[in-house]
Amino acid sequence: MSRKVLATVVALAATAALAACGGGGEGTQASGDAPAGLLSNGKLSVCTDPEYPPMEYFQGGDTSNPVGFDPDAARALADKWGLEISWQNTAFDGLMPALQAKRCDILWAALYLSPERLQVADGTPFMNTGPGLIVPSGTTDITTSDDLAGKTVAVQGGGSNELTLKELSKKFTSEGKEPITIQPYPKTAETVAAVTNGKAQALIETDVAVVEMVNKSDGKLKSVPGVFPTDTKFGVFTRKGSPLSSAVAEALPQLQENGTLEKIATKYGLDPKQIVTK
């Protein structure tokens, strides 16, 4: 499932308005290992959207306790601070507005640290990410981005991955090469079907989702590593100016240094080398 880079205009406007209405300094006082700025004593409330494996999802019919890299890392943060954890499961477009409306303490949901989001919230990085490429398992002629010239590539429409393909195709045209035939689809499952059914020769998806898609393909698909740079970062968001902002920025590097985040990444099939907290 592809994450959209830009929220809707309405969501951004609502978030900016909420951010302007109240400061981030309200909340609990620091107590023991717990930082100041929590909505409730003894509890860390987390906004997430459990629809994006392996980053966050529900498993085994349990719709109250999300699993995945982000929920497990949030639990580790809560444990570090000696707090219970609670979840505010929120639709993707409502995540940032929910944080600003003080429905949760932090937003941890595989969101890019985009300039637009950092205008209305504070963010701490936790993982490098970028586009990944998937091809049929027998493919041997696609090993670099240049090999996509003249190919048909499926993508979930409307996000950054489609823009990446458009920019790459434009580059090919300027160099006198064949452009990419881009096939946008509303759903990720449709991009997978396009490749497995032979309608497309490859699909592009955010790298953290590639693992899950390949694992579920029964050997029909494989990933092609290193085609695109991992030059974007996922971040944990807090309200602008909240005492929690500095607390998160201090705690995440410690969870990286003691190996906690790397162990969680390995558990969910992610590359621990992509963990970055500064």
Secondary structure, DSSP 8 states (H G I E B T S, - for coil): ----SS--HHHHHHHHHHHHHS-S--S---BTTB-S--SBTTEEEEEE--EETTTEEEETTEEEEEESHHHHHHHHHHHHTT-EEEEEE--GGGHHHHHHTTS-SEEEEEEE--HHHHTTEEEEEEEEE-EEEEEETT--S-SSGGGGTT-EEEEETTSHHHHHHHHHHHHHHHTT----EEEEESSHHHHHHHHHTTS-SEEEEEHHHHHHHHHTTTTSEEEETTSS---EEEEEEEETT-HHHHHHHHHHHHHHHTTHHHHHHHHTT--GGGB---
